[in-house]
């Protein structure tokens, strides 16, 4: 069993809703209303916590609307959460952190540990025609009350230290981008899965636009090519879920 009593729902592109064994929900990278892949049923969801990997609009496009509907913690790199506070988000809810750090969200009602990992990408947004730097991009390892853990890579290329993420946190499942152009392609994602040492991969950040050409089938082929065909590829349709 990969992640005991955990349910993961793909909302298209890089946005996911994760239900913990206790029934709480984590919304990762809240891009809902403007996300062409997100089913309408999820446009007004009210998660118990929000996790943000970086500041591009296709990952934070609905953060302010979701924040108004909810009162749970909002986790991200310090620069990004500080900017959210300057834009009116309640500072008591903001959990600013940095890479290598771990936060326990139990005191804020969600029984998970969240560790911030490295990612290689960029993180900006446009305000009044000016590009604003929102700190480094990041990934997360989410450890559940069962002791199982999930690696959420965020938008990134392949990098060798993914092996250390596997050594340190031993995640059973990884959510990896495969679309190419802005992130890893399927070949890089296959190597990433091997480095982290997971049993199962959920691909994302593909198919939203024609520019994102990577496919789950290509990921399966690349895993077979490097001798890791036993790593399961769970390709979800937007709005579909996997649970264990």
N, C-alpha and C positions, 0 to 999 in steps of 0.2 A: 504494500500500500504506500503510495508516494507521499501524499500529504493528508494524514488522517483527519477526517471530518472538516476538510477545507473545500470550499467551492470557488472556482475562478470563472468569471464571465468576461468575455472579450466584448468591448463596446466599440470596436473598430480602431484602426490606426494604433496608437500607443496607449489607449485608455482601457483600464481594467477595473472591475469591481471584484473585490476579494472578500468572501465571507469566512470568518474565523470559526473555530470549533464552538465558540460561545454564541455564535449568531450575529456578531457585530460585523459591520462592513467597512472596508477600506476602499476608497476611490483613488486610484493612482492616475495622475496626469489628467485632470478634469477638462476634457474637450468633448462636449456633448452636442450643444445646439448647432454649432457650426461644423461639426464632424459629419461629412457625407456618409460615413459608414455606420454611424450610431443609430440604432433603432429608436423611433419616437418614444417608445415606452420608457426609455431611460433618461429622457430629457430633464425630468424634474426630480431625480433621485435625491435622497437625503442620507448620505453616508454618515457613519459614526466618526470617521477620520478621513483626512485627505493627505496623500503623499504626492510630492511634486519632485520630478527628477531634474527639470531645468525650465528655463523661462520662455521658450519659443511658444508662439501663440497656438500652435497645434498640440500643445501640452498643458497650457494654462488658460485657454480661451474662455472657460466658464468658471474659473476659480472664484470670482467675486460673486456671481449668482449663486453658486453652490454654498459659499460661505454664508450668504444671507439666509439660506434655508436651514442651516445646521448650526450646531454650537460645539462641535468636537474639535480636536486638535488638528492643526495644519502643519505638516512636517516638510522641511526643505532645507537647502543650504542657507546659511546665515544671511548672506547678501540678499537672496530672494525673499526670505521671510521678512527681513527688515524693510524691503521695498513694499511688500504687501501691507505692512503696518503703516507705512507712509501714505498708502492709498486708501486707508480707512478700515482695514481689517483689524478686529479686536486683538491687541497685542497679547492678551492673556491666553489666547488660543494658539499663538504662533510658537512653534517648536523649531527654532533655528539651530542648526548643528553643522558639522563639517565632516569631511571624509575620515574614516577610521573610528568615528564616535558611534556610540550606541545609546539609544533612548528607550526607556521603559514607559509605555503608554498606559499602563494599568491604572495609574492614579487619575488618568483622564478618561477612564471607562472602557479602554480597549486592551485586552490581555495579549499584547504582542511586544516583542523587542524589535526595534528597527535599527539596523546598522547601515551607515552610509558608506558606499564603496566608490571607487574611482570610475570615471567614464571619460572617454575622449570625444569631445563634440564642441559645441558652443552654446551660449545661453544669453539671448538678448531679446528685447522687445522694443517696439516702436511707440513712443509717446510724443504727440504733437510734432510728428515728422522727424524726431530725433531718435537715434538708436540708443537704448539704455542697456548697459551691461548688468546682468543679474547674477554674477558670480560664475563659478564653475558648474558644469553639468555633473550629474552623479547617478549612481545606481543604488539599489537597496538590497540588503538581505533581511527578510522578514521571518523572525522565529516565532512560532506559535506555541501555545501552552502545552501542546503535546511533545514539544522538543523538535518537531519537524521544521524545516526551513525552506524558503523560496528565494531564489536569486532573481531579482528584477533588474536587468542590465541597463535599462534606459536607452537613449540614443547614443550609440557608441560604435567605434571601429573595434576590431580585434586588438587586444593587448595582452602581453605575456603574463602580467600579474593576475589575470583571471585564474591561473593555476593556484595562486595563494588564496584567492577567495574560496576556492574549493577546499584547500587544505584547512583553512581556519574555520569555516562555517558549515562545511559538509551539506550543502543544499541538495535536496532530492529532485527538485524541479527548477528549471530556468525559463524565464520569459526573455526571448532574444529577438532583436530586430533582424529582418532578413531582406529588406526591400532594396538595398544598394543605393547608390547616389548620395544619400545623406547619412547612411549608417552601414553596418556590415551587410555583405551579400551572403547568400546561402553557404558558400565555401568557407568564409570567415566564421559564420555562425556555427558551422559544423565543428570547426577547430575549437571555437569557444566552448561548445558543449563538452568536448573531449577534455579540455583543460580544466573546466570546473568539475567535471566528473559526475554529472547528473544522470539520472535514470530517464528523464523525460524533458522534452523541450516544447514550449508553446511559442510558436512564431508570431511576430507582430510587425507593425510598421511596414506593411506591404499591401499592394492592391488598392490603396486609397486613391492614388492618382496614377496615370500611365507611367510616370517617371519612376515609380517604385516597382521594379520589374521582378524581384526575387519571388520565388514561390515555395510553398512547403514541399512540393514534390522534388524540387531541386535540392532542398535541404536534406531530404531522405537519401537522395542519390549521393550527395557529398559525404554524408555520414557513412554510407556503405563503402565509399571510395577509400576512406581512411580507416576502415575496419571497425566502425562503431555503429553498425546497423542495428545493434541491440538497444540503442538509445531510441526511445519511442518519441515520435513526432505527433503531437496532438494539435491538429489544425482546426481551429474553431471558426465558425461563421459568426459575424457580428451579432451579438445578442445570445449566442449559445454559451453553454457552461460545461465545465468538467469538474467532477468531484470524485473523492476517493473514500 
